[in-house]
Amino acid sequence: MDILIFKTDVTNKKKVSKVGTLLTALPAVQQWNFDLEDCDRILRVVANGLSPRHVESALHSVGIGCEELAY
């Protein structure tokens, strides 16, 4: 199981819902959550064998900025 952490431009619940729809459609994703109070609006994804690039690409395809952060 991997924990992927991303900086995003998600600022409201509507965008959180849009991301949630994308992520729940991916079978590899076990859990996900946002920290919108953090200055980087952090998205954490717990998944099995999911590439960070795949998450970035999925979010970019719907107009959401997303960049993996090293931790």
N, CA and C atoms as a LAMMPS dump frame, in Angstrom:
ITEM: TIMESTEP
0
ITEM: NUMBER OF ATOMS
213
ITEM: BOX BOUNDS ff ff ff
-5.0000000000000000e+02 5.0000000000000000e+02
-5.0000000000000000e+02 5.0000000000000000e+02
-5.0000000000000000e+02 5.0000000000000000e+02
ITEM: ATOMS id mol type element x y z
1 1 1 N 0.855 -1.169 0
2 1 2 C 0 0 0
3 1 3 C 0.904 1.237 0
4 2 1 N 0.588 2.188 -0.862
5 2 2 C 1.354 3.423 -0.994
6 2 3 C 0.518 4.611 -0.548
7 3 1 N 1.186 5.603 0.015
8 3 2 C 0.542 6.872 0.334
9 3 3 C 1.133 7.915 -0.595
10 4 1 N 0.293 8.5 -1.427
11 4 2 C 0.709 9.522 -2.376
12 4 3 C 0.216 10.867 -1.881
13 5 1 N 1.085 11.871 -1.959
14 5 2 C 0.728 13.21 -1.459
15 5 3 C 0.916 14.215 -2.583
16 6 1 N -0.104 15.06 -2.763
17 6 2 C -0.101 16.02 -3.859
18 6 3 C -0.446 17.427 -3.383
19 7 1 N 0.167 18.401 -4.022
20 7 2 C -0.224 19.805 -3.898
21 7 3 C -1.284 20.024 -4.973
22 8 1 N -2.395 20.686 -4.619
23 8 2 C -3.465 20.901 -5.597
24 8 3 C -3.92 22.362 -5.593
25 9 1 N -4.786 22.684 -6.534
26 9 2 C -5.415 24.008 -6.546
27 9 3 C -6.901 23.926 -6.175
28 10 1 N -7.276 22.85 -5.483
29 10 2 C -8.658 22.646 -5.052
30 10 3 C -8.963 23.612 -3.904
31 11 1 N -10.033 24.392 -4.065
32 11 2 C -10.343 25.423 -3.068
33 11 3 C -11.733 25.299 -2.462
34 12 1 N -12.553 24.413 -3.009
35 12 2 C -13.926 24.344 -2.493
36 12 3 C -14.477 22.926 -2.575
37 13 1 N -15.633 22.719 -1.955
38 13 2 C -16.233 21.385 -1.872
39 13 3 C -16.681 20.855 -3.236
40 14 1 N -17.016 21.75 -4.144
41 14 2 C -17.418 21.304 -5.479
42 14 3 C -16.245 20.607 -6.179
43 15 1 N -15.06 21.208 -6.063
44 15 2 C -13.878 20.581 -6.666
45 15 3 C -13.493 19.302 -5.922
46 16 1 N -13.656 19.283 -4.602
47 16 2 C -13.387 18.064 -3.833
48 16 3 C -14.284 16.946 -4.338
49 17 1 N -15.541 17.243 -4.579
50 17 2 C -16.479 16.254 -5.084
51 17 3 C -16.062 15.743 -6.463
52 18 1 N -15.61 16.65 -7.317
53 18 2 C -15.158 16.271 -8.663
54 18 3 C -13.968 15.313 -8.567
55 19 1 N -13.012 15.627 -7.695
56 19 2 C -11.85 14.765 -7.499
57 19 3 C -12.292 13.421 -6.909
58 20 1 N -13.193 13.464 -5.955
59 20 2 C -13.689 12.239 -5.346
60 20 3 C -14.31 11.291 -6.35
61 21 1 N -15.058 11.838 -7.279
62 21 2 C -15.672 11.017 -8.327
63 21 3 C -14.599 10.313 -9.157
64 22 1 N -13.546 11.047 -9.495
65 22 2 C -12.442 10.456 -10.266
66 22 3 C -11.729 9.369 -9.469
67 23 1 N -11.398 9.682 -8.225
68 23 2 C -10.595 8.756 -7.434
69 23 3 C -11.359 7.497 -7.045
70 24 1 N -12.639 7.616 -6.74
71 24 2 C -13.396 6.422 -6.364
72 24 3 C -13.629 5.494 -7.559
73 25 1 N -13.47 6.019 -8.765
74 25 2 C -13.605 5.187 -9.966
75 25 3 C -12.347 4.35 -10.233
76 26 1 N -11.257 4.663 -9.531
77 26 2 C -10.008 3.92 -9.716
78 26 3 C -9.947 2.781 -8.696
79 27 1 N -9.936 1.538 -9.176
80 27 2 C -9.957 0.399 -8.251
81 27 3 C -8.759 0.345 -7.3
82 28 1 N -7.634 0.904 -7.685
83 28 2 C -6.427 0.857 -6.852
84 28 3 C -6.53 1.765 -5.628
85 29 1 N -7.421 2.755 -5.674
86 29 2 C -7.53 3.729 -4.582
87 29 3 C -8.326 3.131 -3.427
88 30 1 N -7.695 3.125 -2.252
89 30 2 C -8.345 2.614 -1.04
90 30 3 C -9.001 3.741 -0.241
91 31 1 N -8.286 4.865 -0.109
92 31 2 C -8.776 6.032 0.636
93 31 3 C -8.195 7.284 0.01
94 32 1 N -8.856 8.399 0.263
95 32 2 C -8.31 9.695 -0.142
96 32 3 C -8.897 10.761 0.762
97 33 1 N -8.16 11.864 0.918
98 33 2 C -8.682 12.989 1.685
99 33 3 C -7.923 14.258 1.336
100 34 1 N -8.553 15.381 1.637
101 34 2 C -7.971 16.694 1.401
102 34 3 C -7.707 17.402 2.713
103 35 1 N -6.686 18.253 2.709
104 35 2 C -6.464 19.22 3.783
105 35 3 C -6.506 20.587 3.119
106 36 1 N -7.703 21.156 3.021
107 36 2 C -7.875 22.442 2.339
108 36 3 C -7.368 23.612 3.177
109 37 1 N -7.1 23.384 4.452
110 37 2 C -6.58 24.457 5.3
111 37 3 C -5.077 24.62 5.143
112 38 1 N -4.401 23.614 4.612
113 38 2 C -2.98 23.707 4.327
114 38 3 C -2.774 24.636 3.128
115 39 1 N -1.688 25.393 3.124
116 39 2 C -1.45 26.338 2.024
117 39 3 C -1.3 25.649 0.671
118 40 1 N -0.914 24.359 0.679
119 40 2 C -0.769 23.605 -0.574
120 40 3 C -2.013 22.797 -0.922
121 41 1 N -3.077 22.921 -0.121
122 41 2 C -4.33 22.201 -0.337
123 41 3 C -4.044 20.728 -0.657
124 42 1 N -3.507 20.052 0.328
125 42 2 C -2.959 18.704 0.192
126 42 3 C -4.042 17.656 -0.099
127 43 1 N -3.737 16.8 -1.066
128 43 2 C -4.524 15.609 -1.357
129 43 3 C -3.669 14.405 -0.983
130 44 1 N -4.189 13.536 -0.135
131 44 2 C -3.519 12.287 0.217
132 44 3 C -4.324 11.133 -0.351
133 45 1 N -3.619 10.238 -1.035
134 45 2 C -4.268 9.08 -1.652
135 45 3 C -3.565 7.824 -1.15
136 46 1 N -4.332 6.89 -0.615
137 46 2 C -3.815 5.586 -0.215
138 46 3 C -4.25 4.612 -1.305
139 47 1 N -3.254 3.955 -1.933
140 47 2 C -3.57 3.106 -3.083
141 47 3 C -2.577 1.949 -3.194
142 48 1 N -2.954 0.98 -3.964
143 48 2 C -2.089 -0.165 -4.271
144 48 3 C -1.637 -0.079 -5.717
145 49 1 N -0.347 0.151 -5.928
146 49 2 C 0.214 0.116 -7.273
147 49 3 C -0.253 1.214 -8.202
148 50 1 N -0.591 2.368 -7.669
149 50 2 C -1.054 3.479 -8.495
150 50 3 C 0.07 4.484 -8.675
151 51 1 N 0.353 4.823 -9.908
152 51 2 C 1.408 5.786 -10.219
153 51 3 C 0.962 7.203 -9.878
154 52 1 N 1.837 7.987 -9.259
155 52 2 C 1.505 9.39 -9.01
156 52 3 C 1.179 10.132 -10.312
157 53 1 N 1.834 9.773 -11.38
158 53 2 C 1.579 10.414 -12.684
159 53 3 C 0.152 10.147 -13.149
160 54 1 N -0.359 8.973 -12.826
161 54 2 C -1.736 8.637 -13.211
162 54 3 C -2.727 9.563 -12.508
163 55 1 N -2.505 9.801 -11.214
164 55 2 C -3.375 10.7 -10.451
165 55 3 C -3.263 12.119 -11.01
166 56 1 N -2.036 12.582 -11.236
167 56 2 C -1.838 13.925 -11.788
168 56 3 C -2.553 14.075 -13.13
169 57 1 N -2.39 13.089 -13.983
170 57 2 C -3.016 13.131 -15.309
171 57 3 C -4.54 13.154 -15.216
172 58 1 N -5.102 12.336 -14.34
173 58 2 C -6.558 12.283 -14.177
174 58 3 C -7.1 13.633 -13.721
175 59 1 N -6.434 14.253 -12.752
176 59 2 C -6.898 15.542 -12.249
177 59 3 C -6.699 16.651 -13.282
178 60 1 N -5.565 16.63 -13.973
179 60 2 C -5.329 17.634 -15.007
180 60 3 C -6.37 17.536 -16.12
181 61 1 N -6.845 16.315 -16.407
182 61 2 C -7.814 16.128 -17.49
183 61 3 C -9.146 16.822 -17.217
184 62 1 N -9.427 17.113 -15.945
185 62 2 C -10.667 17.814 -15.601
186 62 3 C -10.374 19.244 -15.098
187 63 1 N -9.179 19.735 -15.399
188 63 2 C -8.851 21.121 -15.099
189 63 3 C -8.419 21.418 -13.674
190 64 1 N -7.959 20.395 -12.982
191 64 2 C -7.506 20.591 -11.594
192 64 3 C -5.997 20.461 -11.546
193 65 1 N -5.338 21.467 -10.992
194 65 2 C -3.895 21.435 -10.845
195 65 3 C -3.489 20.461 -9.753
196 66 1 N -2.453 19.662 -10.026
197 66 2 C -2.034 18.628 -9.101
198 66 3 C -0.557 18.33 -9.343
199 67 1 N 0.223 18.312 -8.262
200 67 2 C 1.66 18.032 -8.379
201 67 3 C 2.083 17.194 -7.193
202 68 1 N 2.756 16.075 -7.454
203 68 2 C 3.202 15.214 -6.366
204 68 3 C 4.223 15.938 -5.498
205 69 1 N 4.112 15.73 -4.199
206 69 2 C 5.073 16.284 -3.24
207 69 3 C 5.891 15.14 -2.651
208 70 1 N 7.19 15.388 -2.487
209 70 2 C 8.047 14.407 -1.815
210 70 3 C 7.825 14.526 -0.316
211 71 1 N 7.864 13.421 0.362
212 71 2 C 7.714 13.442 1.818
213 71 3 C 8.705 12.516 2.459
